[in-house]
Amino acid sequence: MKEITAAELKERLERGEKLNIIDVREDEEVAFGMIPGAKHIKMGDIPNRLNEFNKEETYIFICRAGVRSEHVCRYLEEQGYDVCNVVDGMLAWDGELV
């Protein structure tokens, strides 16, 4: 599984890269802020929302500390999706929040 740190993700966004970032935290966690441009899909909702993913694109998953997003990445990788986990999660994010 591919991995990226929050700092590396921030650098890529600052360079203007178009990224598919999926935040898998719960509603109450997201209420404190999300990375600009990220899409919120709770971890438990992923299996029922596979139709929103394209196997030709790469998706970067983030949660609070990197554990839930790792589980989501493993699941989606088994389904044939191209995924990348933010290993240190939102705890390490020091960029803008919306």
Buried (B, 14 or more C-beta within 10 A) or exposed (E): EEBBBBBBBBEBBEEEEEBBBBBBBBEEBBEEEBBEEBEBBBBEEBEEEEEEBEEEEEBBBBBBBBEBBBBBBEBBBEEEBBBBBBBBBBEBBEEEEE
